[in-house]
Amino acid sequence: MFKVLFPAVFVLSVLLSACGGESTPAVAELALTGKTSVAVGVPESLTAVLRDVSGKSIAGTVTYTSDQPGVIEVDAQGKLTVKRLSATGKPVTVTASAGSQKATLKIATYGLELAVGSYVWSTQPAQVAPGRFIAVRYRPESGSTQASTFTVTIPGGQSEPLQCGLSLNDVNGWCWWSLPIGTKYPAGEYRASLIQNGVTYTTTALVPTSGGTLAFVAAAKATVNARNVTFAGAVPAAGRWIYSYVANERLEASGLIGSRIHAPQRLTSQAEPLAADNLAVSVYSTVLPAQLQVGAGVPAGTYDTWITAMSGNLSSFAEVLPEQFNVSATFAGQVALE
């Protein structure tokens, strides 16, 4: 009896051959392609191609990640779920990885988005359920907007659709409703639509059965010097945007419907120039105190003041608008305008 000693390399080669195994080609290149501008609510997909050192396409596993999953989510197959409008100048970066290779694609979003949440006011009776806050925003893929109408339908269709106009060439196309009657606007799926250039944009937002509310502005107070009103107080931790205003009716009696207080008053921010007959009654800010110069067109008299805290910034596309959008309105006392 004698033994034959095979070299280790030969043994390994035989084993691999017996198992049908082959060495996996190393990924030398990863190319990622797809649209760089996508519409909210429209499914899209990315394509990743792997190549070896010779430039030949090879199979392999690709991992995808999004640096803003709240705006665009990407799954294991590279399919995109476009949820929100991206912040101005801050497109979403999607990264594809395979082995040591990576590729990125920057994607901006356009179209229609909807935000729905709770609405509470500090003088509401204890037994009254929170109302509903609803906001819509639109950004064209390019160019300007056409004159059109935002339409929001309510879960179950038990009430008339909410509608608000979009002006021609409105670069920050948005509209909102503060609705104190919570029972009329229940939890569920809200749907928004808008027609632009013959295309109907639609999107939805889901309000859970039990949702949180935004805290009120603490120590809210408004003081006046002639027609200069100063709004002060401590903004709640989740407050990202402050809308302060004067009004001639109690909030729980009138509500804020369709982004206006009472016709024919026109809301104008403090930053805009005031004409002699301008009815400037509100100011937007991110902190308190905030200053408002009330326009000459507002008659002298005693007015209620309110400080409304919001969980997102509606005034521009400088930041992402959350789908769950909560609002609290705090009564800040009365002021006498000269």
C-alpha positions as CSV (number, residue, x, y, z in Angstrom):
1,M,0.0,0.0,0.0
2,F,1.3,3.4,-0.9
3,K,-0.1,6.9,-0.6
4,V,-0.1,9.7,-3.1
5,L,0.1,13.2,-1.6
6,F,-1.7,15.9,-3.7
7,P,-0.8,19.5,-3.4
8,A,-3.3,21.6,-1.4
9,V,-4.0,23.9,-4.3
10,F,-5.1,20.8,-6.4
11,V,-7.3,19.6,-3.6
12,L,-9.1,23.0,-3.3
13,S,-9.6,23.1,-7.0
14,V,-11.2,19.7,-7.1
15,L,-13.5,20.6,-4.2
16,L,-14.6,23.8,-5.9
17,S,-15.2,21.9,-9.1
18,A,-17.2,19.2,-7.4
19,C,-19.4,21.8,-5.8
20,G,-19.9,23.7,-9.0
21,G,-18.5,26.9,-7.4
22,E,-16.7,29.6,-9.2
23,S,-15.0,32.7,-7.8
24,T,-17.3,35.8,-7.9
25,P,-15.9,38.6,-10.2
26,A,-14.9,41.7,-8.2
27,V,-17.1,44.7,-8.8
28,A,-14.9,47.4,-10.4
29,E,-17.6,49.8,-11.4
30,L,-21.1,50.7,-10.2
31,A,-23.3,53.0,-12.4
32,L,-26.6,54.4,-11.0
33,T,-29.2,56.0,-13.3
34,G,-32.6,57.4,-12.8
35,K,-34.7,60.6,-12.9
36,T,-33.3,63.6,-11.0
37,S,-36.7,65.3,-10.7
38,V,-39.7,63.2,-9.6
39,A,-43.3,63.9,-8.7
40,V,-44.8,63.4,-5.3
41,G,-46.9,60.2,-5.2
42,V,-45.6,58.9,-8.5
43,P,-43.6,55.6,-8.3
44,E,-40.2,55.6,-9.9
45,S,-37.2,53.2,-10.1
46,L,-33.5,53.5,-10.2
47,T,-31.2,51.3,-12.3
48,A,-27.8,50.0,-11.0
49,V,-25.3,48.3,-13.3
50,L,-22.3,46.4,-12.0
51,R,-19.2,45.8,-14.2
52,D,-16.0,43.9,-13.7
53,V,-12.4,45.1,-14.5
54,S,-13.0,44.2,-18.2
55,G,-16.1,46.3,-18.4
56,K,-18.4,43.3,-18.6
57,S,-21.8,43.5,-16.8
58,I,-22.0,41.2,-13.9
59,A,-24.7,40.1,-11.4
60,G,-24.4,41.2,-7.8
61,T,-26.3,42.5,-4.8
62,V,-26.9,46.3,-4.6
63,T,-27.9,48.1,-1.4
64,Y,-29.8,51.3,-1.6
65,T,-30.1,54.1,1.0
66,S,-31.8,57.5,1.1
67,D,-30.4,60.4,3.2
68,Q,-34.0,61.8,3.5
69,P,-36.3,58.8,3.8
70,G,-39.1,61.0,4.9
71,V,-39.0,62.7,1.5
72,I,-38.0,59.8,-0.8
73,E,-37.9,56.2,0.4
74,V,-36.0,53.6,-1.6
75,D,-36.4,49.8,-1.2
76,A,-34.0,46.9,-1.8
77,Q,-34.9,46.8,-5.5
78,G,-34.3,50.5,-6.1
79,K,-38.0,51.5,-6.2
80,L,-38.7,55.0,-5.0
81,T,-41.7,56.1,-2.9
82,V,-41.9,59.9,-3.3
83,K,-43.6,61.3,-0.2
84,R,-42.9,65.0,0.2
85,L,-41.6,68.1,-1.6
86,S,-37.9,68.4,-1.0
87,A,-36.4,71.5,0.7
88,T,-35.1,74.3,-1.6
89,G,-31.6,73.6,-2.6
90,K,-31.5,70.3,-0.6
91,P,-32.3,67.4,-3.0
92,V,-32.4,63.9,-1.7
93,T,-29.2,61.9,-2.1
94,V,-29.8,58.2,-2.9
95,T,-26.7,55.9,-2.6
96,A,-26.2,52.5,-4.2
97,S,-23.5,50.3,-2.8
98,A,-22.0,47.0,-4.0
99,G,-18.8,45.7,-2.4
100,S,-16.4,48.6,-2.2
101,Q,-18.1,50.5,-5.0
102,K,-20.7,53.3,-4.4
103,A,-22.7,55.6,-6.6
104,T,-25.0,58.5,-5.8
105,L,-27.9,60.3,-7.4
106,K,-29.4,63.6,-6.2
107,I,-33.1,63.9,-6.7
108,A,-35.5,66.9,-6.3
109,T,-39.2,66.5,-6.1
110,Y,-42.2,68.5,-7.4
111,G,-46.0,68.3,-7.5
112,L,-48.6,68.4,-4.8
113,E,-48.3,67.6,-1.1
114,L,-50.8,67.5,1.7
115,A,-50.4,67.9,5.5
116,V,-53.1,67.1,8.0
117,G,-53.2,67.2,11.8
118,S,-54.7,68.5,14.9
119,Y,-55.9,72.0,15.7
120,V,-56.5,73.3,19.2
121,W,-57.2,76.7,20.7
122,S,-56.6,77.9,24.2
123,T,-60.1,79.1,24.9
124,Q,-61.9,76.0,23.7
125,P,-64.2,74.3,26.3
126,A,-62.6,71.2,28.0
127,Q,-65.1,68.8,26.4
128,V,-64.5,69.9,22.8
129,A,-62.4,67.6,20.7
130,P,-59.4,69.0,18.8
131,G,-60.2,70.4,15.4
132,R,-58.4,69.7,12.2
133,F,-55.6,71.6,10.4
134,I,-55.2,70.9,6.7
135,A,-52.5,72.4,4.4
136,V,-51.7,71.9,0.7
137,R,-48.6,73.0,-1.2
138,Y,-47.6,72.8,-4.9
139,R,-44.3,73.2,-6.7
140,P,-44.1,73.0,-10.5
141,E,-41.3,70.9,-12.0
142,S,-40.2,74.1,-13.8
143,G,-41.6,77.5,-14.7
144,S,-44.6,79.1,-13.0
145,T,-48.0,77.9,-11.7
146,Q,-51.3,78.3,-13.6
147,A,-54.4,79.7,-11.9
148,S,-56.2,76.7,-10.5
149,T,-58.0,75.3,-7.4
150,F,-56.8,73.1,-4.6
151,T,-59.4,70.6,-3.7
152,V,-59.3,68.4,-0.5
153,T,-61.8,65.6,0.1
154,I,-62.6,64.3,3.6
155,P,-62.6,60.7,4.7
156,G,-66.0,59.1,3.9
157,G,-67.1,62.0,1.8
158,Q,-69.6,63.2,4.4
159,S,-68.8,66.9,4.0
160,E,-68.3,69.2,1.0
161,P,-64.7,69.3,-0.4
162,L,-62.4,72.1,0.9
163,Q,-61.4,74.4,-2.0
164,C,-58.9,77.2,-2.2
165,G,-57.5,79.1,-5.2
166,L,-53.9,78.9,-6.6
167,S,-52.8,82.2,-8.2
168,L,-51.1,82.5,-11.5
169,N,-47.3,82.6,-11.2
170,D,-47.5,81.8,-7.4
171,V,-43.9,80.5,-6.7
172,N,-45.0,79.4,-3.2
173,G,-48.3,77.8,-4.0
174,W,-50.0,76.9,-0.8
175,C,-53.3,77.1,1.1
176,W,-54.4,76.1,4.6
177,W,-57.5,75.6,6.7
178,S,-57.9,75.7,10.5
179,L,-61.2,73.9,11.3
180,P,-62.4,73.9,14.9
181,I,-65.2,71.4,14.2
182,G,-63.2,68.2,14.8
183,T,-66.2,65.8,14.5
184,K,-66.8,67.0,10.9
185,Y,-63.3,66.2,9.9
186,P,-62.5,62.7,11.3
187,A,-59.3,60.6,11.3
188,G,-58.7,58.7,8.1
189,E,-57.3,59.4,4.6
190,Y,-57.5,62.9,3.2
191,R,-57.0,63.4,-0.5
192,A,-55.9,66.6,-2.3
193,S,-56.0,67.3,-6.1
194,L,-54.9,70.1,-8.4
195,I,-54.8,70.5,-12.2
196,Q,-51.8,72.1,-13.8
197,N,-51.0,72.2,-17.6
198,G,-53.6,69.5,-18.2
199,V,-52.1,67.2,-15.6
200,T,-54.1,66.2,-12.4
201,Y,-51.9,65.9,-9.4
202,T,-53.2,63.9,-6.5
203,T,-51.8,63.0,-3.1
204,T,-53.0,61.7,0.2
205,A,-52.3,62.0,3.9
206,L,-53.4,59.7,6.7
207,V,-54.6,61.0,10.1
208,P,-54.4,58.3,12.8
209,T,-57.3,57.6,15.0
210,S,-55.4,59.0,18.0
211,G,-52.9,61.7,17.3
212,G,-51.0,64.2,19.5
213,T,-51.6,67.9,19.8
214,L,-49.2,70.9,19.9
215,A,-48.7,72.6,23.2
216,F,-49.9,76.2,23.6
217,V,-47.6,79.3,23.7
218,A,-46.8,79.8,27.3
219,A,-47.3,83.3,28.9
220,A,-48.7,84.6,25.5
221,K,-49.2,88.3,25.5
222,A,-49.6,91.1,22.9
223,T,-48.8,94.8,23.6
224,V,-49.4,97.8,21.4
225,N,-47.7,101.1,20.8
226,A,-49.9,103.1,18.4
227,R,-50.2,100.6,15.6
228,N,-47.1,98.5,16.4
229,V,-48.1,95.3,18.0
230,T,-45.5,93.1,19.8
231,F,-46.4,89.4,20.3
232,A,-44.4,87.6,23.1
233,G,-44.4,84.2,24.9
234,A,-42.5,80.9,25.1
235,V,-42.8,78.9,21.9
236,P,-43.6,75.1,22.5
237,A,-40.7,72.7,21.9
238,A,-42.3,71.3,18.7
239,G,-43.2,74.8,17.3
240,R,-41.4,75.5,14.1
241,W,-43.4,78.4,12.7
242,I,-45.3,81.2,14.4
243,Y,-48.3,83.0,12.9
244,S,-49.4,86.0,15.0
245,Y,-52.4,88.2,14.2
246,V,-55.2,90.5,15.3
247,A,-58.8,89.7,14.7
248,N,-62.2,91.3,15.3
249,E,-64.0,88.0,16.3
250,R,-63.4,85.3,18.8
251,L,-61.6,82.4,17.2
252,E,-64.0,79.7,18.3
253,A,-66.9,81.6,16.7
254,S,-65.2,82.3,13.3
255,G,-62.4,79.9,12.7
256,L,-59.7,80.4,10.1
257,I,-61.0,79.2,6.8
258,G,-59.1,79.1,3.6
259,S,-56.0,80.9,4.8
260,R,-57.8,84.1,5.8
261,I,-59.3,85.5,9.0
262,H,-62.3,87.5,7.9
263,A,-63.2,88.9,4.5
264,P,-62.2,91.4,3.3
265,Q,-59.0,91.6,5.4
266,R,-55.9,90.6,3.4
267,L,-53.1,88.9,5.3
268,T,-49.7,90.5,4.7
269,S,-46.4,89.7,6.4
270,Q,-44.5,92.4,8.1
271,A,-41.7,92.1,5.6
272,E,-43.9,93.3,2.7
273,P,-44.3,97.1,2.1
274,L,-47.5,98.6,3.4
275,A,-49.7,100.7,1.2
276,A,-51.9,103.4,2.8
277,D,-55.0,101.2,2.6
278,N,-53.3,97.9,3.3
279,L,-55.1,95.7,5.9
280,A,-52.0,94.1,7.4
281,V,-53.2,92.0,10.3
282,S,-50.6,89.2,10.7
283,V,-47.0,88.4,10.8
284,Y,-45.0,85.2,10.4
285,S,-41.9,84.4,12.4
286,T,-39.9,81.5,13.8
287,V,-39.3,83.0,17.2
288,L,-41.0,85.4,19.7
289,P,-41.2,88.3,20.2
290,A,-42.5,89.2,16.8
291,Q,-43.5,92.7,15.6
292,L,-46.5,93.6,13.5
293,Q,-47.2,97.1,12.0
294,V,-51.0,97.1,11.5
295,G,-52.0,98.8,8.2
296,A,-53.8,102.1,8.1
297,G,-56.8,100.3,6.5
298,V,-57.7,98.6,9.7
299,P,-60.1,100.9,11.6
300,A,-59.2,102.1,15.1
301,G,-60.7,100.0,17.9
302,T,-60.2,97.0,20.2
303,Y,-59.1,93.7,18.7
304,D,-58.3,90.2,19.9
305,T,-54.8,88.9,19.4
306,W,-53.7,85.3,18.8
307,I,-50.4,83.5,18.5
308,T,-50.5,80.3,16.5
309,A,-47.7,77.8,16.8
310,M,-47.3,75.3,14.0
311,S,-45.1,72.2,13.7
312,G,-43.8,73.1,10.2
313,N,-43.1,76.1,8.0
314,L,-45.7,76.7,5.3
315,S,-44.4,80.0,4.1
316,S,-41.8,78.6,1.7
317,F,-40.1,75.5,0.4
318,A,-37.0,76.2,2.5
319,E,-37.7,73.1,4.6
320,V,-39.7,69.9,4.4
321,L,-43.3,70.1,5.4
322,P,-44.3,67.2,7.7
323,E,-47.3,65.0,6.7
324,Q,-48.5,65.1,10.3
325,F,-49.0,68.9,11.0
326,N,-50.2,70.1,14.4
327,V,-51.3,73.6,15.3
328,S,-52.2,75.4,18.5
329,A,-53.7,78.9,18.7
330,T,-53.2,80.8,22.0
331,F,-55.2,83.8,22.9
332,A,-52.8,86.7,23.7
333,G,-55.3,89.3,25.0
334,Q,-56.8,92.4,23.5
335,V,-55.1,95.5,22.1
336,A,-56.5,98.9,21.3
337,L,-55.5,100.3,17.9
338,E,-55.4,104.1,17.5
